[in-house]
């Protein structure tokens, strides 16, 4: 009997650990300060690092202003501020805020693509910064392009994707979603633009699963507080460059799109959910999506960060009720 005691003890410890994991829960939001257009990357240190459009939390005694604030987490639920990615505003464009960063680990470094734009800007643009660490500091490498230089109006919301050892950049906001191949170092354009979606979209994100490329885009109004109509739609393709179609077969080039996420109905808590960040797979094989939304009862707080699980049903992503979760949910397993 004695020789089985260590095994029994180990099994009991494992069972206790499993119960602890099973009992871990969270409730939205996972970050309750303004954190618009969230995006994240996993660092070599095992932490997830999240980045957002410029924000200022001084009114809550939480710091700022930050050109691009950074958060850090081990579990996607508990986040701690890490300062700013850029110590000063890039100077290659005179006017505009620093919006919608996209961070990626590429060729052993961390790249941060970002937009500079004002509301209604006739010539916004996209730049890039690079760091050896996800927490920065990032060194600005300057402008990739301005809208008028590539012939695409409202060129914001950059998204980087590497496919078959080739780096690509996707971007666009309500004037078509475009892509272009980048140079191997990720710092220059290469080749011609191509279009993958219509004028209904911005905030592009592409995720590959089981032979399909899934395009996630945000439609509607992003920034009208409790009146925001932002929502996330999805289509898929067997090729990175498309054609992408929705579940009913309508092309995204014709503004098709299958609903994945919209605001809670009635007077419930969140409105205008969208601009989803990376989709992360946890140790249990579950997929999770971070995104922003307004708290309906406190929209002056800004766009807070939410987390919800994606289920895959018949080859398509679904979020329960197609709405942000309001009650306590089982947390990701890490």
C-alpha positions as CSV (number, residue, x, y, z in Angstrom):
1,X,0.0,0.0,0.0
2,X,2.8,2.4,0.9
3,X,4.2,2.3,-2.6
4,X,0.9,3.6,-4.0
5,X,0.7,6.6,-1.6
6,X,2.9,8.9,-3.7
7,X,0.8,8.1,-6.7
8,X,-2.4,8.7,-4.8
9,X,-1.0,12.0,-3.5
10,X,-0.1,13.1,-7.0
11,X,-3.5,12.2,-8.3
12,X,-5.2,14.2,-5.5
13,X,-3.0,17.2,-6.3
14,X,-3.8,16.9,-10.0
15,X,-7.5,16.7,-9.2
16,X,-7.3,19.8,-7.0
17,X,-5.5,21.7,-9.7
18,X,-8.1,20.7,-12.2
19,X,-10.9,21.8,-9.9
20,X,-9.1,25.1,-9.3
21,X,-8.9,25.6,-13.1
22,X,-12.5,24.6,-13.6
23,X,-13.6,27.1,-10.9
24,X,-11.7,30.1,-12.4
25,X,-14.1,32.6,-13.7
26,X,-14.2,36.2,-15.0
27,X,-16.8,38.9,-15.8
28,X,-16.5,41.5,-18.5
29,X,-14.9,43.9,-18.8
30,X,-11.4,42.5,-18.3
31,X,-9.9,46.0,-18.4
32,X,-12.2,48.8,-17.2
33,X,-10.5,51.8,-18.6
34,X,-10.5,53.3,-22.1
35,X,-8.5,50.8,-24.3
36,X,-9.8,51.2,-27.9
37,X,-8.9,48.9,-30.8
38,X,-7.1,46.3,-28.6
39,X,-4.4,44.1,-30.2
40,X,-2.0,41.7,-28.6
41,X,1.1,39.6,-29.0
42,X,2.6,36.8,-26.9
43,X,6.1,37.6,-25.7
44,X,9.0,35.2,-25.2
45,X,8.5,35.6,-21.5
46,X,5.1,33.9,-21.6
47,X,3.1,37.0,-21.1
48,X,0.5,38.4,-23.4
49,X,1.0,42.1,-24.2
50,X,-1.9,44.2,-25.4
51,X,-1.8,47.6,-27.2
52,X,-4.4,50.2,-28.0
53,X,-5.2,53.5,-29.6
54,X,-3.9,56.4,-27.6
55,X,-5.6,56.7,-24.2
56,X,-5.5,58.8,-21.0
57,X,-6.7,57.4,-17.6
58,X,-5.7,60.4,-15.5
59,X,-9.2,61.2,-14.6
60,X,-9.3,57.8,-12.8
61,X,-5.8,58.3,-11.3
62,X,-4.6,55.4,-13.4
63,X,-1.9,57.2,-15.6
64,X,-1.5,58.7,-19.0
65,X,-1.7,60.1,-21.5
66,X,-0.2,57.3,-23.4
67,X,0.5,57.4,-27.2
68,X,0.1,53.7,-27.4
69,X,-0.6,52.1,-23.9
70,X,0.6,48.6,-23.1
71,X,-1.0,46.0,-20.8
72,X,0.4,42.7,-19.7
73,X,-1.3,39.4,-18.7
74,X,-0.7,35.7,-18.2
75,X,-4.3,34.7,-18.5
76,X,-6.1,37.3,-20.7
77,X,-8.2,38.2,-17.7
78,X,-6.0,40.1,-15.2
79,X,-4.1,42.9,-16.9
80,X,-1.5,45.3,-15.5
81,X,-0.3,48.5,-17.2
82,X,3.2,48.6,-18.6
83,X,3.5,52.2,-19.8
84,X,3.6,53.3,-23.4
85,X,5.1,51.7,-26.5
86,X,6.2,55.1,-27.9
87,X,7.9,57.8,-25.8
88,X,7.0,60.5,-28.3
89,X,4.6,61.1,-31.1
90,X,6.0,60.2,-34.6
91,X,6.7,63.3,-36.6
92,X,6.2,62.1,-40.2
93,X,2.7,63.5,-40.2
94,X,1.9,66.8,-38.6
95,X,-1.7,66.3,-37.5
96,X,-3.6,63.3,-36.1
97,X,-3.9,60.9,-33.3
98,X,-2.1,57.5,-33.1
99,X,-4.7,54.9,-33.7
100,X,-5.3,51.1,-34.0
101,X,-1.9,49.5,-33.5
102,X,-1.2,46.0,-34.7
103,X,1.7,44.2,-32.9
104,X,3.3,41.1,-34.2
105,X,6.4,39.1,-33.4
106,X,8.3,38.8,-36.7
107,X,11.9,37.8,-37.5
108,X,12.9,37.7,-33.8
109,X,11.6,41.2,-33.1
110,X,8.3,43.0,-32.3
111,X,6.8,45.1,-35.0
112,X,4.1,47.7,-34.2
113,X,2.1,49.0,-37.2
114,X,0.0,52.1,-36.4
115,X,-2.2,54.8,-38.0
116,X,-2.0,58.5,-37.8
117,X,-5.3,60.2,-38.6
118,X,-7.8,62.9,-37.6
119,X,-11.6,62.5,-38.0
120,X,-12.4,63.0,-41.6
121,X,-8.7,63.1,-42.5
122,X,-8.2,63.4,-46.3
123,X,-4.8,61.8,-46.2
124,X,-4.2,59.5,-43.1
125,X,-1.3,57.1,-43.1
126,X,0.3,54.0,-41.6
127,X,3.7,53.8,-40.0
128,X,5.7,51.1,-38.2
129,X,7.9,50.9,-35.1
130,X,10.2,48.0,-34.0
131,X,11.5,46.7,-30.6
132,X,13.5,43.8,-29.3
133,X,11.0,43.5,-26.4
134,X,7.2,43.5,-26.4
135,X,7.1,46.1,-23.6
136,X,9.3,48.4,-25.7
137,X,10.6,50.9,-26.0
138,X,9.7,50.8,-29.7
139,X,11.9,52.7,-32.2
140,X,9.8,54.4,-34.8
141,X,10.8,53.5,-38.4
142,X,8.6,56.1,-39.9
143,X,5.9,56.2,-42.6
144,X,5.0,53.2,-44.7
145,X,2.5,55.2,-46.8
146,X,-0.1,57.9,-46.9
147,X,-3.6,57.3,-48.4
148,X,-2.9,59.4,-51.5
149,X,0.3,57.5,-52.1
150,X,-1.5,54.2,-52.5
151,X,-4.8,55.4,-53.9
152,X,-6.9,54.1,-50.9
153,X,-9.0,56.6,-49.0
154,X,-9.0,56.5,-45.2
155,X,-5.9,54.2,-45.0
156,X,-6.0,53.3,-41.3
157,X,-6.4,50.1,-39.2
158,X,-3.3,48.1,-40.3
159,X,-3.1,44.4,-39.8
160,X,0.0,42.3,-40.5
161,X,-0.1,38.7,-41.7
162,X,2.6,36.3,-42.7
163,X,1.6,33.7,-45.2
164,X,3.9,31.1,-46.8
165,X,6.9,33.1,-45.6
166,X,5.7,36.3,-47.2
167,X,4.7,39.3,-45.1
168,X,1.5,41.2,-46.0
169,X,-0.3,44.3,-44.7
170,X,-4.1,44.7,-44.8
171,X,-5.8,48.0,-44.0
172,X,-8.8,50.2,-44.8
173,X,-11.8,51.9,-43.3
174,X,-15.2,52.1,-45.1
175,X,-13.6,52.6,-48.5
176,X,-12.7,49.0,-49.2
177,X,-10.3,46.6,-47.4
178,X,-6.9,46.2,-49.2
179,X,-3.8,44.2,-48.9
180,X,-0.2,44.4,-50.2
181,X,2.9,42.3,-49.9
182,X,5.7,43.9,-47.8
183,X,9.4,43.6,-48.1
184,X,11.1,40.8,-46.2
185,X,12.1,43.2,-43.4
186,X,8.4,44.4,-43.0
187,X,9.4,48.0,-43.5
188,X,8.5,48.7,-47.1
189,X,5.8,48.0,-49.7
190,X,6.3,45.4,-52.4
191,X,4.1,44.8,-55.3
192,X,0.6,46.0,-56.0
193,X,-2.5,46.4,-53.8
194,X,-5.4,43.9,-54.0
195,X,-8.9,44.2,-52.5
196,X,-10.5,41.6,-50.3
197,X,-13.7,43.3,-48.8
198,X,-16.2,46.1,-49.6
199,X,-17.0,49.5,-48.1
200,X,-18.8,48.1,-45.0
201,X,-15.7,47.3,-43.1
202,X,-12.7,48.5,-41.0
203,X,-10.6,47.0,-38.3
204,X,-9.4,44.0,-40.3
205,X,-8.3,40.7,-38.7
206,X,-7.5,37.4,-40.4
207,X,-7.3,34.0,-38.7
208,X,-6.4,30.7,-40.3
209,X,-8.1,27.5,-39.2
210,X,-8.6,24.1,-40.9
211,X,-7.6,25.3,-44.3
212,X,-9.7,28.5,-44.3
213,X,-8.7,32.1,-43.9
214,X,-11.4,33.8,-41.8
215,X,-11.8,37.6,-42.2
216,X,-13.1,39.5,-39.2
217,X,-14.2,43.1,-39.8
218,X,-16.1,45.7,-37.9
219,X,-19.1,47.5,-39.4
220,X,-21.3,50.4,-38.1
221,X,-20.3,53.4,-36.0
222,X,-17.4,52.8,-33.6
223,X,-17.4,55.9,-31.4
224,X,-20.8,57.3,-30.5
225,X,-20.9,56.0,-26.9
226,X,-24.1,54.3,-26.0
227,X,-25.5,55.0,-29.5
228,X,-22.6,53.1,-31.3
229,X,-23.7,50.5,-33.7
230,X,-20.4,48.7,-34.1
231,X,-20.5,45.0,-34.7
232,X,-18.2,42.2,-36.0
233,X,-18.9,40.3,-39.2
234,X,-17.0,37.4,-40.7
235,X,-16.4,35.7,-44.0
236,X,-13.9,33.0,-45.1
237,X,-11.8,32.0,-48.1
238,X,-9.4,29.2,-49.0
239,X,-6.9,31.8,-50.1
240,X,-5.4,34.8,-48.2
241,X,-6.2,37.1,-51.1
242,X,-9.8,35.9,-51.4
243,X,-12.5,35.7,-52.5
244,X,-14.1,35.8,-49.1
245,X,-17.7,34.9,-48.7
246,X,-20.1,34.8,-45.7
247,X,-22.1,31.8,-44.5
248,X,-24.8,32.4,-47.1
249,X,-22.3,32.6,-49.9
250,X,-22.4,36.4,-50.4
251,X,-19.0,37.9,-51.2
252,X,-17.5,40.3,-48.8
253,X,-16.5,42.4,-51.8
254,X,-20.3,43.0,-52.0
255,X,-20.5,43.8,-48.3
256,X,-21.7,40.4,-47.3
257,X,-20.8,39.2,-43.8
258,X,-22.1,36.8,-41.2
259,X,-22.8,38.3,-37.8
260,X,-20.4,37.2,-35.0
261,X,-21.0,39.9,-32.4
262,X,-23.2,42.9,-31.7
263,X,-24.2,45.0,-28.7
264,X,-26.4,43.6,-25.9
265,X,-30.1,44.1,-26.5
266,X,-32.3,46.4,-24.4
267,X,-30.7,48.2,-21.5
268,X,-28.0,45.6,-20.9
269,X,-24.5,46.6,-20.3
270,X,-22.4,46.8,-23.5
271,X,-22.9,48.6,-26.8
272,X,-20.8,49.0,-30.0
273,X,-18.5,45.9,-29.6
274,X,-15.8,45.6,-32.2
275,X,-12.3,46.0,-33.5
276,X,-11.4,42.6,-32.2
277,X,-7.8,41.8,-31.4
278,X,-6.0,38.5,-31.9
279,X,-7.8,35.2,-31.4
280,X,-5.9,33.2,-28.8
281,X,-6.0,29.4,-28.2
282,X,-5.7,28.3,-24.5
283,X,-4.2,25.1,-23.2
284,X,-7.7,23.5,-23.3
285,X,-7.9,24.2,-27.0
286,X,-10.5,26.9,-26.6
287,X,-10.4,30.1,-28.7
288,X,-10.8,33.5,-27.2
289,X,-11.3,37.0,-28.7
290,X,-10.5,40.3,-27.1
291,X,-12.4,43.4,-28.3
292,X,-13.6,46.8,-27.1
293,X,-17.1,48.1,-26.3
294,X,-18.8,51.0,-24.4
295,X,-20.5,50.4,-21.0
296,X,-24.0,51.6,-21.8
297,X,-24.4,53.1,-18.2
298,X,-21.0,54.8,-18.3
299,X,-20.0,55.5,-21.9
300,X,-17.8,58.5,-20.9
301,X,-15.3,55.9,-19.5
302,X,-14.5,55.1,-23.1
303,X,-14.1,51.8,-24.9
304,X,-13.3,49.1,-22.3
305,X,-11.7,45.8,-23.1
306,X,-13.9,42.6,-23.2
307,X,-13.1,38.9,-23.6
308,X,-15.4,36.1,-24.9
309,X,-15.0,32.6,-26.1
310,X,-15.5,31.6,-29.8
311,X,-17.1,28.3,-30.6
312,X,-16.6,26.7,-34.0
313,X,-19.8,25.3,-35.4
314,X,-19.8,23.7,-38.8
315,X,-16.7,25.6,-39.8
316,X,-17.9,29.0,-38.7
317,X,-17.0,31.0,-35.5
318,X,-19.8,31.8,-33.1
319,X,-20.1,33.8,-29.8
320,X,-22.9,32.8,-27.5
321,X,-26.0,34.9,-28.4
322,X,-23.8,37.0,-30.7
323,X,-23.5,39.4,-27.7
324,X,-20.9,40.3,-25.0
325,X,-21.2,38.0,-22.0
326,X,-22.7,39.7,-18.9
327,X,-22.5,37.0,-16.3
328,X,-19.5,35.2,-14.8
329,X,-17.8,32.9,-17.4
330,X,-15.3,30.1,-17.1
331,X,-11.9,31.7,-17.7
332,X,-9.3,30.6,-20.2
333,X,-7.0,27.8,-19.2
334,X,-3.3,28.7,-19.0
